[in-house]
Amino acid sequence: KTLTKNTIVQIDAAPFRQWYEAHYASPLGRKKTAEKKFTEEERAELPFLKKRSRKNQQKYNERQKDGFVDPSVEEQFVAGKLYACISSRPGKCGRSDGYILEGQELQFYSKKLKAKKGK
């Protein structure tokens, strides 16, 4: 199996989740848990539970207003895998660029993949 342009692949969601949580200071793709269940060590590690200065907190509050994630994409974050499309033509160096599927494109390809698994 070779990778070509416009191939739909499944990728790990962890790096994207880490960036989102650090940038917007809000949890993404985690099961709904009370903050009381975290120990002090876990609170220090999770970027959305850290204590911040007033000015920093204002910055994160402004970001959170714009940080909307589609519910279908959030379901993928809970599962730990994201569907992505390769937008470049991978060559010998082994690097490829792409984007995460969302919206109508995600619905279309998820239906196709479910139909393919059903056969």
Sequence and secondary structure as in RCSB ss.txt:
>XXXX:A:sequence
KTLTKNTIVQIDAAPFRQWYEAHYASPLGRKKTAEKKFTEEERAELPFLKKRSRKNQQKYNERQKDGFVDPSVEE
QFVAGKLYACISSRPGKCGRSDGYILEGQELQFYSKKLKAKKGK
>XXXX:A:secstr
    TT EEEEESHHHHHHHHHHH S  S     GGGS HHHHHH GGG    HHHHHHHHHHHHH    HHHHH
HHHHTEEEEEE S   TT    EEE  THHHHHHHHHHHHHHH 
